[in-house]
């Protein structure tokens, strides 16, 4: 992987087969991308409610939630411009697999939740950067722009984790543990293609009917 800030915590690059599946079914990619943006806003709001006494959490998560909701609206616009509809999707096991390792006691729970948030944003950055050159001009430009926003979110999550950990050695060990788990989830076979899914099995993505070269609609 190229030297980007988010690759400091990622242990593997996105498999080429996942990129091929994403390019082959842009409708499914965009629908799940919209779900990811909405979930990211929800996660930020959840942290605000859970840690109402922590002013730095309130400030950072409030801004982050607003930005993620703007992204959600923009992806809805990308779908509408192509005549595709937002719909319910069952999630992949990626986020659940990471959150399963979160400690239950505080402050470990907060620190681990923030590390998970950082890793999800890091993987989003890595995939946006890998997808951008492969997609149509409008979507490629949009994904390239999203890299900057998601990189800020990654740095915010990681900075907050460091601020609330108090022990640099413990923080490093927790990041290492979650990074290893994240890489395992990304590299394992996955029967369900999603934005954060693993290596797609042959039937994981739909047929090659929505290739980027066929898309000319303007991004929001």
Secondary structure, DSSP 4 states (H G I P E B T S, - for coil): ----GGGGT--SPPPHHHHHHHHHBHHHHHHHHHHHHHHHHHHHHHHHHHTTT-HHHHHHHHHHHHHHHHHHHHHHHHHHHTT---------SHHHHHHTT--SSTTHHHHHHHHHHHHHHHHHHHHHHHHHTTS-HHHHHHHHHHHHHHHHHHHHHHHHHHHHH--HHHHHHHHHHHHHHHHHHHHSEESS--TT--EEPTTSS--S-B-GGG--PPP-
